Amino acid sequence: MTEYPSGAAEALQDTLHAAAALTKHAASGAVEHAAEHTAEHSESIGQIVLHHLTEIKTVELPGLHIDLKPWHWDFYGIDMSITKPVLFMWLAGAIVLLSMVLAFRRGLMRNKFAHLLEVYILFIRNEVVYPILGEKDGKQLLPFFLTVFFFILTCNLLGLVPYGSTATANVNVTAGLAIVAFLVIQGMGIVKNGFVGHFKALVPHGLPAFVIPIMIPVEIVGMLAKPFALCIRLFANMVAGHAVIIVLLLLIIMSKSYILAPAPIFGILFISSLELFVAHLQAFIFTILTCIFTSMTMHPGH
């Protein structure tokens, strides 16, 4: 066994302590740096997702960048700017109009696309509008409900097209649709039962007198809650799917690994297929709920 002088032994011990302290400091610094790096990446991912979902001033096309900021103008304090959701609403409306004109310009059942549209039309008529409103009132309102269904469906599907955008993933668009639905719901109640009769029917008959002052505000809140629910349901469902797809794409970019990439790609394919179903489902739900609410105002006793 080798013996060291007392001074050399103390110096060696001090050196070992210093090395241990330096190693510990370096390890803690590496952990802190890794934590900061992870936090920065997490924050950047969140910012990218939020930016993609809220950016409405630019339109990206292959080899083309359209800036919509110069198209800003106000109408008596109301922002009437042309934004990406506005453009894709116009596009959806034009597609619906041209599809119907081209499919049925020579009468019914003349081409395969007309056959496909007929499936949707007959389903909305025979499974939604007529069973809920009855054939008499249903014929009167069928064009409105078909327009709502095809417009929302087209807006939803445009988000699945490369370089496309989902107008219904913007709360202003769904709020506009909900306001239109609210006006139709209340308007048909007034047309069917008269102005006084419509609002009188909001409170159920036979209630004690002291309960009526409580029920009036409750019924008014319920009347306003219906279009609010239509607005938020459509908006939230369309945003959620797109957010998941963006996150999965960012996982591929952040991982920088060919081994890990197939899992997010499979998830993207699955979510995209699911979004095709959700696009139809949300158009159907908005249409059938609007139809049910309209029936409730037109036939309050049922």
JOBEL-V297629 format. One line per field, one symbol per residue. phi: phi as a letter, one per 40 degrees, with the letter a starting at -180 (. if undefined). psi: psi as a letter, one per 20 degrees, with the letter a starting at -180 (. if undefined). A space follows every 10 residues. Layout:
# JOBEL-V297629
phi->???
psi->???
This chain:
# JOBEL-V297629
phi->.cbbcdcccc cccccccccc cccccccccc cccccccccc cccccccccc cccbcbbbbb bdgabbcccc ccabbfgccb ccbddccccd cccccccccc cccbcbhcfb accccccccc ccccccbbcc cccgcccccc bddccccccc ccccdccccc cdgcaccccb cccccccccc ccccdccccc ccbgcccccc cccdcgcdcc cddccdcccc cccccccccc cccccccccd cccccccccc cccccfbccc cdcccccccc ccccccccdc cccccccccc ccccccccbc cc
psi->pppqqhghgg ghghgggggg ggggggghhg gggggggghg gghhgghggg ghhiojiqpp rojpoopihi kpqqnlipok qorghgghgg ggghggghgg ghhkhkrqli rhhhgghhgg ghghghifgg hgiqhghghh ighghhgggh gggggghhii ppjrqohijp hhghggghgg gghgghghhg ggiqgghghh ihpqqjqqhi hghhhghghg ghhhhghghg ghgggghhgg ghggggghgh hgghhlphgi hhghgghggg hghhhgghgg ghggggghgh gghghhhhmh i.
